[in-house]
Amino acid sequence: MPSVITLTSDFGLCDGYVASMKGVILGINPQANIVDISHLIKPQDIHQAAFVLGTTVRHFPPQTIHLVVVDPGVGTDRPALIVKTAFGYFVTPDNGSLSYLLKPYLKDSLSAKSSVSVKQGFKEELSLEVIKVTKSDFIQSNISNTFHGRDIFAPLAAYLSLGSKPADFGEQAETIEMLSLSSPQKNADGSLTGHIIHTDNYGNLITDITSADISQKRDSLVIEMGNERIKGISNTYAEGKGLLACIGSSGYLEIAVKNGSAASLLAVKTGDAVKLSS
């Protein structure tokens, strides 16, 4: 069965960058099954890449190889990693791109971006293995300082898909970079304050509040964003005439507008607060 390799990048669709990576992969493994997750990540937006990846990879077979290249540090000495987990393999710069995926398995919460111990920082059920790539056998002979996606990461994913083991590519990494991700906070009055973490293609504002965070009766909740108030949580995007709140397919609370864009309607941005109260 051909190996599945997914691609996530901020390369866009106007240039030949994505095609070049696919060409390198297919030159090494012509049987590879390449699936695009997204190439419309905002330029250098590692947080967005981490969120999109974190809501997607669990829908792929556990032997899938996920190639993630949103790399503001291209050309610097930041390591290239091959990461093995219970739900897939990942080929990526060590810059926090796996943060949403790994966050549920952290033993301790993070208050700032930091390096987390691979051996001691995560729960055992993650089955985490992190390899820092040090061997040049698996990368292009001529490496551009501005296109490691083509010259380093694409060949790594391709050779991994041919059956090479992560340990074949280098040495065990002691740490992995993790972004500081917001979490909803319980307030003294029983309310909950979350934050906008992503805006999707429809203009839906996705928060860091999950279904599991909501203990109150959903039809009596009041959701506040700035001067806007929404009463109750809807079951679908089709309910209501104006702003509405619902639990989206990724399990997060979203602010939406029936047949419209909440992002266009509201002057809000990533990081802004969303408050839930009875």
DODRENTI-92526 format. One record per residue (C-alpha): residue number from 1; x, y, z; chain. Coordinates in pm, 1 decimal. Each point is the difference from the previous one (the first is absolute). Layout:
<drentors>
DRENTOR; num; c1; c2; c3; cadena
DRENTOR; NUM; X; Y; Z; A
...
</drentors>
This chain:
<drentors>
DRENTOR; num; c1; c2; c3; cadena
DRENTOR; 1; 0.0; 0.0; 0.0; A
DRENTOR; 2; 146.6; 341.2; -96.5; A
DRENTOR; 3; 106.8; 219.9; 289.3; A
DRENTOR; 4; -209.6; 307.5; 81.9; A
DRENTOR; 5; 189.8; 328.2; 36.4; A
DRENTOR; 6; -190.7; 316.6; 90.9; A
DRENTOR; 7; 126.5; 350.8; -68.2; A
DRENTOR; 8; -64.7; 314.1; 205.2; A
DRENTOR; 9; 173.5; 326.2; -89.7; A
DRENTOR; 10; -30.5; 374.9; -44.5; A
DRENTOR; 11; 123.8; -21.3; -359.7; A
DRENTOR; 12; -329.6; 100.1; -162.7; A
DRENTOR; 13; -119.2; -122.3; -338.0; A
DRENTOR; 14; 136.9; 263.5; -238.6; A
DRENTOR; 15; 360.4; -117.1; -11.6; A
DRENTOR; 16; 177.1; -326.5; -67.8; A
DRENTOR; 17; 107.0; -67.5; 358.4; A
DRENTOR; 18; -258.6; -267.7; 79.4; A
DRENTOR; 19; 50.4; -170.6; -335.1; A
DRENTOR; 20; 376.7; -5.7; 56.3; A
DRENTOR; 21; -43.0; -181.3; 331.7; A
DRENTOR; 22; -236.9; -251.2; -158.9; A
DRENTOR; 23; 246.2; -54.1; -284.3; A
DRENTOR; 24; 280.1; -79.1; 245.0; A
DRENTOR; 25; -220.6; -243.5; 192.9; A
DRENTOR; 26; -116.1; -180.4; -313.9; A
DRENTOR; 27; 354.9; -14.5; -133.4; A
DRENTOR; 28; 97.3; -201.3; 308.1; A
DRENTOR; 29; -324.6; -193.4; 47.5; A
DRENTOR; 30; -216.6; -1.5; -315.9; A
DRENTOR; 31; -267.8; -198.0; 187.1; A
DRENTOR; 32; -52.3; 262.5; 269.8; A
DRENTOR; 33; -357.7; 115.8; 50.1; A
DRENTOR; 34; 27.6; 375.0; 63.2; A
DRENTOR; 35; -287.4; 183.0; 170.6; A
DRENTOR; 36; -12.0; 377.7; 43.0; A
DRENTOR; 37; -125.4; 115.8; 339.4; A
DRENTOR; 38; 54.3; 370.5; -69.4; A
DRENTOR; 39; 239.6; 230.6; -180.3; A
DRENTOR; 40; -192.5; 314.5; 94.0; A
DRENTOR; 41; 137.3; 36.8; 351.8; A
DRENTOR; 42; 77.0; 368.2; 55.3; A
DRENTOR; 43; 369.2; 67.6; -69.4; A
DRENTOR; 44; 218.5; -98.2; 297.8; A
DRENTOR; 45; -307.9; -66.9; 218.0; A
DRENTOR; 46; 112.6; -303.6; 197.9; A
DRENTOR; 47; -300.6; 27.9; 234.5; A
DRENTOR; 48; -243.5; -35.8; -289.0; A
DRENTOR; 49; 193.5; -292.8; -145.4; A
DRENTOR; 50; 1.0; -171.0; 339.3; A
DRENTOR; 51; -375.9; 47.2; 38.7; A
DRENTOR; 52; -87.8; -125.2; -348.9; A
DRENTOR; 53; 227.5; -301.4; 42.5; A
DRENTOR; 54; -135.3; -74.4; 346.3; A
DRENTOR; 55; -359.5; -17.6; -124.9; A
DRENTOR; 56; 85.3; -218.0; -300.6; A
DRENTOR; 57; 252.7; -275.3; 63.0; A
DRENTOR; 58; -224.3; -226.9; 208.2; A
DRENTOR; 59; -210.3; -61.8; -310.2; A
DRENTOR; 60; 292.8; -167.1; -178.0; A
DRENTOR; 61; 134.2; -354.3; 44.1; A
DRENTOR; 62; 253.8; -18.5; 285.6; A
DRENTOR; 63; 288.6; -81.5; -235.8; A
DRENTOR; 64; -47.8; 323.7; -196.5; A
DRENTOR; 65; 300.4; 230.2; -42.1; A
DRENTOR; 66; -84.9; 367.4; 52.6; A
DRENTOR; 67; 238.6; 248.6; -158.2; A
DRENTOR; 68; -38.4; 345.9; 158.0; A
DRENTOR; 69; 200.3; 292.3; -135.1; A
DRENTOR; 70; -90.7; 340.1; 142.1; A
DRENTOR; 71; 350.6; 109.7; 72.4; A
DRENTOR; 72; 89.8; 362.1; 86.3; A
DRENTOR; 73; 342.3; -130.8; 105.3; A
DRENTOR; 74; 87.9; -153.3; -338.6; A
DRENTOR; 75; 375.0; 10.3; -56.3; A
DRENTOR; 76; 82.9; 31.4; 370.5; A
DRENTOR; 77; 130.2; -268.9; 230.8; A
DRENTOR; 78; -345.3; -101.3; 132.9; A
DRENTOR; 79; -13.0; -382.6; -15.6; A
DRENTOR; 80; -198.5; -209.2; -243.9; A
DRENTOR; 81; -199.8; -262.3; 186.2; A
DRENTOR; 82; -160.6; -334.6; -68.4; A
DRENTOR; 83; -262.4; -60.6; 266.9; A
DRENTOR; 84; -177.2; -330.0; 59.1; A
DRENTOR; 85; -320.7; -10.1; 205.3; A
DRENTOR; 86; -287.8; -238.5; 59.7; A
DRENTOR; 87; -194.6; 165.9; -281.9; A
DRENTOR; 88; 255.8; 66.3; -269.8; A
DRENTOR; 89; 344.2; 111.8; -110.7; A
DRENTOR; 90; 96.5; 364.2; -43.4; A
DRENTOR; 91; 279.6; 166.2; -194.8; A
DRENTOR; 92; 37.2; 363.8; 101.5; A
DRENTOR; 93; 230.3; 272.8; 125.3; A
DRENTOR; 94; 33.4; 14.4; 376.8; A
DRENTOR; 95; -210.4; 315.5; 37.2; A
DRENTOR; 96; -319.3; -100.2; 178.5; A
DRENTOR; 97; -205.4; -114.1; -298.5; A
DRENTOR; 98; -121.2; -308.4; 192.1; A
DRENTOR; 99; -115.7; 195.2; 305.7; A
DRENTOR; 100; -377.3; -51.6; -33.3; A
DRENTOR; 101; 55.3; -366.6; -71.6; A
DRENTOR; 102; 227.7; -54.2; 300.8; A
DRENTOR; 103; -165.7; 237.5; 249.7; A
DRENTOR; 104; -250.5; -256.8; 140.3; A
DRENTOR; 105; 293.8; -223.5; 92.7; A
DRENTOR; 106; 207.5; 257.5; 188.8; A
DRENTOR; 107; 56.9; -81.5; 364.8; A
DRENTOR; 108; 13.5; 370.1; 91.6; A
DRENTOR; 109; -153.8; 307.4; -160.8; A
DRENTOR; 110; 221.5; 256.0; -173.7; A
DRENTOR; 111; -7.7; 373.7; 67.4; A
DRENTOR; 112; 233.2; 89.0; -287.3; A
DRENTOR; 113; 160.5; -158.5; -304.0; A
DRENTOR; 114; 258.5; -243.1; 128.8; A
DRENTOR; 115; 203.0; -312.8; -59.6; A
DRENTOR; 116; -168.0; -301.4; 160.0; A
DRENTOR; 117; 182.1; -316.9; 102.0; A
DRENTOR; 118; -87.1; -285.8; -233.9; A
DRENTOR; 119; 47.0; -262.7; 272.0; A
DRENTOR; 120; -155.1; 178.0; 297.9; A
DRENTOR; 121; -236.0; 264.0; -138.5; A
DRENTOR; 122; -269.9; -218.9; -157.3; A
DRENTOR; 123; -234.7; -278.0; 104.9; A
DRENTOR; 124; 102.7; -352.7; -94.6; A
DRENTOR; 125; -307.4; -73.3; -213.6; A
DRENTOR; 126; 132.5; 242.7; -262.6; A
DRENTOR; 127; 281.7; -249.4; -78.8; A
DRENTOR; 128; 215.6; 295.3; -99.6; A
DRENTOR; 129; 328.4; -42.5; -184.3; A
DRENTOR; 130; 184.3; 307.8; -127.7; A
DRENTOR; 131; 298.9; -23.9; -231.5; A
DRENTOR; 132; 219.0; 298.1; -84.7; A
DRENTOR; 133; 114.6; -48.9; -357.7; A
DRENTOR; 134; 378.8; -5.3; -19.0; A
DRENTOR; 135; 71.9; -233.0; -293.3; A
DRENTOR; 136; 37.9; 150.4; -346.2; A
DRENTOR; 137; -68.9; -327.6; -186.3; A
DRENTOR; 138; -372.7; 75.5; -20.2; A
DRENTOR; 139; 0.7; 359.9; -121.9; A
DRENTOR; 140; 85.6; 177.4; -325.3; A
DRENTOR; 141; 368.3; 53.0; -77.6; A
DRENTOR; 142; -51.5; 367.3; -82.9; A
DRENTOR; 143; -202.6; 174.2; 269.2; A
DRENTOR; 144; -153.1; 341.9; -51.3; A
DRENTOR; 145; 8.5; 226.1; 304.9; A
DRENTOR; 146; -355.9; 110.2; -78.9; A
DRENTOR; 147; -176.6; -323.9; -98.5; A
DRENTOR; 148; 56.9; -275.3; 255.6; A
DRENTOR; 149; -350.1; -130.7; -74.5; A
DRENTOR; 150; 125.9; -126.2; -335.0; A
DRENTOR; 151; 359.0; -85.2; 83.4; A
DRENTOR; 152; -24.0; -142.5; 353.0; A
DRENTOR; 153; -352.5; -72.5; 120.7; A
DRENTOR; 154; -150.4; -145.8; -318.6; A
DRENTOR; 155; 277.2; -259.8; -46.1; A
DRENTOR; 156; -15.5; -90.0; 369.7; A
DRENTOR; 157; -372.7; -74.3; -30.5; A
DRENTOR; 158; 55.0; -197.2; -319.8; A
DRENTOR; 159; 273.0; -223.2; 143.8; A
DRENTOR; 160; -204.8; -51.0; 315.0; A
DRENTOR; 161; -287.7; -117.3; -221.4; A
DRENTOR; 162; 228.1; -264.4; -154.1; A
DRENTOR; 163; 40.8; -170.5; 336.1; A
DRENTOR; 164; 295.1; 172.9; 164.0; A
DRENTOR; 165; -28.2; 26.8; 377.2; A
DRENTOR; 166; 8.6; 339.5; 173.1; A
DRENTOR; 167; 323.9; -96.8; 177.9; A
DRENTOR; 168; 165.7; -50.6; -339.6; A
DRENTOR; 169; -4.5; 376.3; -57.9; A
DRENTOR; 170; 188.7; 126.9; 302.8; A
DRENTOR; 171; 11.6; 6.7; 377.5; A
DRENTOR; 172; -255.5; 10.8; 278.4; A
DRENTOR; 173; -103.3; 356.9; 79.2; A
DRENTOR; 174; -11.6; 96.0; 366.2; A
DRENTOR; 175; -263.1; 272.8; -44.2; A
DRENTOR; 176; -267.8; 120.7; -239.8; A
DRENTOR; 177; -124.8; 356.6; -39.9; A
DRENTOR; 178; -355.9; 70.7; 114.1; A
DRENTOR; 179; -202.4; 316.5; -49.6; A
DRENTOR; 180; -186.7; 150.2; 290.9; A
DRENTOR; 181; -365.8; -62.6; -85.8; A
DRENTOR; 182; -289.4; 172.4; 172.5; A
DRENTOR; 183; -243.9; -195.5; 214.3; A
DRENTOR; 184; -341.7; 103.3; 136.7; A
DRENTOR; 185; 4.6; 123.5; 358.8; A
DRENTOR; 186; -264.7; -50.7; 268.7; A
DRENTOR; 187; -93.6; 323.8; 174.5; A
DRENTOR; 188; -98.0; 45.4; 364.6; A
DRENTOR; 189; -361.9; 70.1; -96.4; A
DRENTOR; 190; -29.7; -331.8; -184.9; A
DRENTOR; 191; 37.2; 149.5; -346.2; A
DRENTOR; 192; 257.7; -117.5; -253.8; A
DRENTOR; 193; 231.8; 218.8; -205.7; A
DRENTOR; 194; 145.7; -137.9; -319.9; A
DRENTOR; 195; 173.4; 150.5; -301.1; A
DRENTOR; 196; -26.5; 5.1; -377.1; A
DRENTOR; 197; 271.6; -224.8; -141.4; A
DRENTOR; 198; -90.7; -37.0; -368.7; A
DRENTOR; 199; -215.9; 143.5; -276.9; A
DRENTOR; 200; -102.6; -251.5; -264.4; A
DRENTOR; 201; -73.3; 50.6; -369.2; A
DRENTOR; 202; -364.8; 82.7; 73.2; A
DRENTOR; 203; 84.3; 269.9; 251.4; A
DRENTOR; 204; -100.3; -216.2; 295.9; A
DRENTOR; 205; 188.0; 104.8; 313.7; A
DRENTOR; 206; 131.7; -310.3; 175.0; A
DRENTOR; 207; 77.5; 23.2; 370.5; A
DRENTOR; 208; 211.4; -208.4; 236.4; A
DRENTOR; 209; -315.9; -107.0; 187.3; A
DRENTOR; 210; -90.6; -363.2; -64.4; A
DRENTOR; 211; -322.6; -185.5; 55.3; A
DRENTOR; 212; 155.0; -162.4; 308.0; A
DRENTOR; 213; 58.9; 343.8; 156.2; A
DRENTOR; 214; -371.5; 85.2; 0.6; A
DRENTOR; 215; -183.1; -127.3; 306.8; A
DRENTOR; 216; -297.2; 239.5; -2.8; A
DRENTOR; 217; -324.4; -59.8; -185.6; A
DRENTOR; 218; 74.8; 105.4; -353.7; A
DRENTOR; 219; -332.1; 167.4; -75.3; A
DRENTOR; 220; 38.8; 235.7; 296.8; A
DRENTOR; 221; 361.7; 101.5; -57.0; A
DRENTOR; 222; 92.4; 355.3; -92.2; A
DRENTOR; 223; 301.5; 43.0; -225.9; A
DRENTOR; 224; 164.0; 343.0; 3.8; A
DRENTOR; 225; 255.2; 146.0; -242.2; A
DRENTOR; 226; 62.7; 368.1; 58.6; A
DRENTOR; 227; -340.3; 167.4; -26.3; A
DRENTOR; 228; -165.3; -301.8; -166.6; A
DRENTOR; 229; -211.2; -250.5; 191.7; A
DRENTOR; 230; -132.2; -333.8; -122.8; A
DRENTOR; 231; -261.6; -198.6; 190.2; A
DRENTOR; 232; 41.2; -377.7; -7.8; A
DRENTOR; 233; 203.6; -239.6; -212.8; A
DRENTOR; 234; -154.1; -101.4; -332.4; A
DRENTOR; 235; 17.8; -346.8; -149.3; A
DRENTOR; 236; 74.7; 113.9; -356.4; A
DRENTOR; 237; 120.9; 299.2; -199.6; A
DRENTOR; 238; -349.2; 32.2; -148.3; A
DRENTOR; 239; -164.7; 102.2; 325.1; A
DRENTOR; 240; -63.9; 362.3; 93.0; A
DRENTOR; 241; -12.3; 322.9; -196.8; A
DRENTOR; 242; 320.1; 167.7; 113.6; A
DRENTOR; 243; 299.5; -102.0; 205.9; A
DRENTOR; 244; -11.8; -350.1; 144.4; A
DRENTOR; 245; 223.5; -233.8; 194.6; A
DRENTOR; 246; 37.9; -370.3; -66.3; A
DRENTOR; 247; 237.8; -290.1; 55.2; A
DRENTOR; 248; 179.4; -56.3; -330.0; A
DRENTOR; 249; 122.5; -323.9; -152.4; A
DRENTOR; 250; 340.3; 35.1; 169.4; A
DRENTOR; 251; -165.4; 6.6; 343.5; A
DRENTOR; 252; 63.1; 369.6; 70.3; A
DRENTOR; 253; -256.0; 271.8; 69.5; A
DRENTOR; 254; -41.8; 224.7; -304.0; A
DRENTOR; 255; -158.7; 340.3; -57.1; A
DRENTOR; 256; -174.3; 5.1; -337.1; A
DRENTOR; 257; -264.9; 175.7; -209.2; A
DRENTOR; 258; -267.5; -180.4; -196.9; A
DRENTOR; 259; 101.4; 22.9; -367.4; A
DRENTOR; 260; 263.7; 259.5; 89.7; A
DRENTOR; 261; 338.0; 73.3; 154.9; A
DRENTOR; 262; 38.6; 77.3; 368.7; A
DRENTOR; 263; 354.6; 119.8; -66.1; A
DRENTOR; 264; -127.7; 259.7; -247.4; A
DRENTOR; 265; -279.4; 109.5; 230.5; A
DRENTOR; 266; 207.7; 38.3; 316.3; A
DRENTOR; 267; 315.2; 200.0; 62.2; A
DRENTOR; 268; 179.8; -280.8; 182.0; A
DRENTOR; 269; 330.1; -177.9; -36.2; A
DRENTOR; 270; 183.3; -308.7; 117.5; A
DRENTOR; 271; 52.2; 17.0; 376.3; A
DRENTOR; 272; -311.5; 203.7; 77.0; A
DRENTOR; 273; -207.2; -120.4; 292.3; A
DRENTOR; 274; -328.0; -191.0; -14.1; A
DRENTOR; 275; -195.0; -31.0; 326.4; A
DRENTOR; 276; -261.3; -263.6; 87.0; A
DRENTOR; 277; -237.6; 49.7; 291.3; A
DRENTOR; 278; -340.3; -124.3; 114.1; A
</drentors>
